Amino acid sequence: MASGEPGSGPVTHVVLATVGSAGDVVPLVGLGAELRARGHRVSVLTNPYFRGVVERADLELVPTGTVADFERAMRDPDLWHPTRALRAVAREAILPTMRPMYEYIAGLDPASTVLVASGLAFGPRLAQERLGFRLATVHLQPTLFMSAHDNAEMGPVKAPDWLPVGFHAWRLAQLERRFVDPLMAPDLNAFRAELGLAPVTRIFGRWMHSPDRVLGLFPDWFAPPQPDWPRNLALTGFVDHRDDDAPLGPELEEFLAAGEPPVVFTPGSANLHGARFFAAAVGAARRLGRRAVLLTRFREQLPAELPPGVLPVEWANLPRLLPRAAAMVYHGGIGTLAQTLNAGIPHLVVPFAHDQPDNANRLIRLGVGDRLGVRGLTAARLAAKLDRLLTDPAVAARCAEYATRVDYARSARETCDVIEAL
């Protein structure tokens, strides 16, 4: 592959594949933009719901599924449930995209094609195994490494940290054997049989990591490498893509100019089940006398009447908005987390499912935020947590420190250097 400078070396076809929401798609688009600037052909396998962000980056979209598929998944309340979320992701995204991704890749030339794929995109991993394609598996969040040495919170109950490593290893193996593999293995192994491949187990803990290269798109100060993480892992830092560097729009600009920096609230770009979150947000803003921006494209989630100083916005360019905000209250998704770190403002995480509880715990350890569980979410509790974060000078100092450590452009370059070395 080319050796790092735009336009140098032979042009390679890089296929980026992912499933999930904007926080899963945008970092890969950021990598695609950097790879295209280096002269490579870049295709993105993802749901056509994200056609705009892919094509504005001048990348080729290869649609997997339909917009209706994505919208149906967003309406599924299980997607935001602490114990049923993985089942929903498997049913709506991981398993349905496996075959079409594989079939597209099977029509390409392994000698001139490199695959870069989310661990949840099974099709590229199968193509690497069956057809000999080079593959870098990308993990945006540390929870997908399922480490016995780093006791991540997964599901509604976190095992005590003081328990021995051997217990955590046993617990993770049981989690895979009893929960993860039964969700994934029947469909995955049936397709593997069609391809002449033997069945697999420990799908998350072992199989989904490419033997060629594994990339963690987060820094080591956020999640230090562990002894049981893949040996071929490179941590390259948070990656983003500034989609056209879009302006904020006149209404939001006018609101920001009219008063003190607001608190920004969002339960996630794909969350249609945030009515309780927004009710607590409005109540907390009122209690604190704070201005607020409510980010959601689904206005039906908002209270019928909003007080003065509270502005609903369907979408905003976070790199432009967050540096002008007082704090961010959100679900704990890794993409929003990185943007908030970059902006240097406090985090208050209301985790719903997936990697969100673990991400929240890591922010607490960094000293830049706090968390409040969905079950305990009230305006009073939200206001109390926010007030502490907004008035604690130690939190402000830590936020300012970590803002200097996020360098999207450098991380994208370093990640693409690793990809080009495959």
LINURRA-V406696 format. One record per run of one state. SS is the DSSP state (~ for helix, > for strand, _ for the rest). FROM is the first residue (numbers start at 0). TO is the last residue. Records with the same first field share a line. If there is no record, write none. Layout:
SS=FROM-TO / FROM-TO
This chain:
_=0-11 / 17-20 / 37-39 / 46-46 / 56-58 / 63-65 / 75-75 / 80-83 / 106-108 / 118-120 / 131-132 / 139-140 / 145-163 / 194-201 / 207-211 / 216-231 / 235-248 / 257-261 / 266-273 / 288-290 / 295-297 / 301-308 / 313-316 / 324-325 / 330-332 / 343-344 / 349-354 / 366-367 / 371-377 / 391-391 / 403-406 / 420-421
>=12-16 / 40-45 / 59-62 / 112-117 / 133-138 / 212-215 / 232-234 / 262-265 / 291-294 / 309-312 / 326-329 / 345-348 / 368-370
~=21-36 / 47-55 / 66-74 / 76-79 / 84-105 / 109-111 / 121-130 / 141-144 / 164-193 / 202-206 / 249-256 / 274-287 / 298-300 / 317-323 / 333-342 / 355-365 / 378-390 / 392-402 / 407-419
